[in-house]
């Protein structure tokens, strides 16, 4: 929440569909699930969206899509 406030982002526009871990997923599918959900939402609403995933050891990846 502190990062959202610091970046000036609205909580109404962050993590709208919830996280994939809370929904359950096969091992190793977290990034795919995030990317597919992001693509689906962009098809419905357009615009630009970002999804990010953390990995062990402080590694992470992000995907930015524009409709």
PyMOL commands that set and color helices and strands:
alter all, ss='L'
color gray80, all
select helices_A, chain A and resi 2-7+11-13+20-23+30-45+56-58
alter helices_A, ss='H'
color red, helices_A
select strands_A, chain A and resi 48-54+60-66
alter strands_A, ss='S'
color yellow, strands_A
deselect
rebuild
show_as cartoon
